[in-house]
Amino acid sequence: MNSLLIDIGGTKTNICLAKEDSHKNIELVSSEIISTTSNPEHIIQKILSICQNSKIKIENASLSLPGKWSKEGVLEESINLKEWIGYPFIESLKQELGIENIIWESDVICGGLGEYNEIAKIREEKDFSLLYLNLGTGFGASFIKNGKPFKSNKGLTLRMHKMVLPYGDEIYSSVDFLSGNSITQDTPYKSTEELFVDYKNGNIEAIDLISKAQTQLAAWLINLNYLLSPDLIVLNGGLTYDFEVICEEAIDLANEDLENQIKIIPSQLKEMATIYGAFTNINLALAK
């Protein structure tokens, strides 16, 4: 089975061609990362070009998508891809590629599935639950139990960027320091990389910003652990790749309450978690 696997992010898009080996594992044939442009038609044409140049007969396609999408594959809500909202992306992609079997899922569910299956191989078992947190351009989560994602019939679940907390008589975002979109907002920092460097160099302003992010992450590690009782928590996304900057201190803070009752680890697959999860989603769809 030859598959087209696509991870569309707020800033980058990963387009992969893959096939299934004799053990039903993913075998990547190619992977090309491009910028996510404001025009969705440009992305479709790039995908089409890659498929045509590969000369591989694509049997199905699976996408990992950011934001909130309708059942018809139309983006309804997004922070980074506002120009995509209302565009019939999935239907247009089907027409251009000539593939009827195109499935899609949220990026955090794909990421969670990818991490779950990778860890299941290491543990040599699939009877466990995993909470997946992604601190990237946005902040999101998914809960995977026994290889299947928790989903609501009403739509997306664990929409972390929507979470709030009270302060006095006002309501504020409880995750405003947990994404690349917001951690440097209204600060002198032009990028998270610049912020991280200053933090490591002992800059007071950077330490203050990162400390707030550490506290917010610790709070969510505690809250979600007690809400969902996962067997394992995995942290992924661009803000976690320098794991000692935000994550290690946040885990230490959380463990003051959790007392090391749950294992909290960095991603095994990093940027490829969503691609491997998109592949897993094909098999889940075929099994229905």
C-alpha positions, 0 to 999 in steps of 0.5 A: 500500500503506497500512501501520501502522508502530509503534516500541515503546520502553521509555518511548515508542511511535511509531504511524505510518500510511504509504503507499508512493509511486510509487518505493516510498519511505515517505510518512508520513501521520501520526505520534503518540507516546505513553507506553509503558504497563505494560499492553500492552492499553492500547497496543493500544487506542490503536493501534486508536483511531488506525487507526479515526480515520484512516479509512485501510484498513490493508493490513499492519503492521510493528513495531519491538520492544524486548527478546527476543520469541518467534516467536509475538510474545510478549515473553520478556525485557525490562528496562523492560516486565516487565509485558508478559512472557508477554502474547500481544501480536501475536496480540491486536493481529491480532484487534483490528485485523483484520489478518493480515499483521503482522510484527515485528523487533527495534528495533536491526535496524529502526533499522539498516535505516532508517539503511542505506537512508537512507545508501544513497540518499545514496551511490547504492549498496547494496553496503556494510555498516553497523554500527548501535549504539543507545545509548538506554534500552538498548544494542544493535547490528545489522549490515546488509550489502547491505541485509539484517540479519545474523541467527542461527537461534538468536535475537537477535544482537549482544545488547550488554547481555549482553556482559561483561569479566573484572576479577580473578576476577569477571565484570562488564558491559562496557556498564554506562555505555552506556544510559539505564537504567544510566548514572545507576544508583546515582548522585545523578543522576535523569536523563541530562539532568541528568548531561549538564548537569553534565558540560558545566559541569565537575562532577568526578563527572559527568566521571568517569561520562561518561569511563567511558561514553566508554571503554566505547563506544571499546572496543566501536567497536574490538572490533566493527570488528575482528570485523565489518569494517563499511564504516561505523558509525552511532551512534543513541539518546538518549545520542548526540543530544548527540554531543559528550558521549559520542560524540566523545571515544569516537571519538577514543579508538577512532581511536588504535587504528583510525587513522581507517580507518573512518567513524563518524557520527551517525544520519541519522534519529534517532528515526525510524530504527526507523519507516523500518526497519519499513517496509523490513522489510515489503518484505523480508518480501514479497520472501521 
